[in-house]
Amino acid sequence: MSAPTYEIFDDRFTACIRRDAKPDVLWSGGRWCEGPAYFPAGRYLIWSDIPNDRLMRWDECSGAVSVFRHPANYPNGNTVDRQGRLITAEHGRRVTRTEIDGRITVLAERYEGKRLNSPNDVVVKSDGSIWFTDPPYGILSDYQGHKGESELGKNCIFRIDGKTGELSIACDDCDRPNGLAFSLDEKQLYVADSGLSARNMKVYDVGEDGKLTNGRIFASCAAGRFDGFRLDEAGRLWSATEDGVHCHDPDGTLIGKINFPEPLSNVVFGGPKRNWLFVTGATSVYCVWLTVNGAKTF
């Protein structure tokens, strides 16, 4: 791959990158890669290849790529909980946890007796609660899931209580909620709304009751739509878009971007110092070294 194109819109981005740091192509051959999750204890990366209905695994030490699970119920977003377990939002209309011994525990698949739409992205809060978005992308056709109707009739952000396992609606005012991540102090939740009528990122106040309030626009996307994103330890947001990774300062300013040769879906920080940015694209998975470190989430 040729050297990446770094676009600097604000001097604050200059200290985040090295222009000579070329992204590595870790793997190619997917149909729509998503949900990268880095496991520091095992030094490996897990991601989803949704249409091919599989989870993939890249080993940091050997560079080997293998199939982690297939079939996998059309997985999308992945994250790691505080116990080092894989949490997966599945287009097959559920959220699961992969236990240390490999067993799969279903955490959520119905709300008030109605099936979820197609869980998309997922994060874990420090209190153990699990938050996920539930747009209809996996039920629109048979390409990334099973074509079907929405039983809920709306697209929500859900919360699973970390102690009781109770599923509740945190918010339902997004068109199509997609990627999500907590602010460093967990007092706000950022949510990408990828609906055609929105295509922006919102930020909500997180209440002690598990509800999201005071939703307002944090940033509008300059390249189609925001998808998955993560924060670095200074609170900057690194977001996957249709033309590259966009970096927003905590004040909402787009300070720079890294161009990639295909539409992107998600990112995660990893590596021994959390300064490797793993990026999933339409067909490939990349890694680019930065001069900043990802926010510690566990």
ABEGO torsion letter per residue (X at the ends): XBBBBBBBABAAAAAABBAABBBBBABBGBABBBGBBBBAAAGBBBBBBAAAGBBBBBBAAAGBBBBABOBAGGBBBBBBBAAGBBBBBBAAGBBBBBBAAGBBBBABABBGGBBBBBBABBBBBAAGBBBBBBBAAAAABAAAEBBBBBAAGBBBBBBBBAAAGBBBBABAABABBBBBBBBAAGABBBBBBABAAAGBBBBBBBBAAGBBBGBBBABBBABGBBBBBBBBAAGBBBBBBAAEBBBBBAAGBBAEBBBBABBBABBBBBEAAGABBBBBBAABBBBBBBABBBBBAX
